[in-house]
Amino acid sequence: MAFAEIELARVRKAMDAFMQQRRPPPYIRPKLDLGFRVTGQSVEIFEIRPRWREPADEKHESPVAKATYVRAGGVWRVLWQRRNLRQLRRD
């Protein structure tokens, strides 16, 4: 079940504030940036880079972390990318 409109607005506002503190400086962003998307009850944070050996306008997204809200428990379940890049790890 997706977030209600008011919950979605709260999540987006919190994520905007969180990302503004952690994004690289503007002069680095064409080479490396961070973004997020809200899908259903999950928020995914990803790294944005130009594709290697591709035109500069082609971008590649790599997952960094994902948080899913569990309504039954009223908690957020957090997953993040492991050091070996094989899978997201759950906490």
Secondary structure, DSSP 8 states (H G I E B T S, - for coil): ----HHHHHHHHHHHHHHHHHHS--TTTTTT-EEEEEEETTEEEEEEEEE-TTS-TT-EEEEEEEEEEEETTTTEEEEEEE-TTSS-EEE-
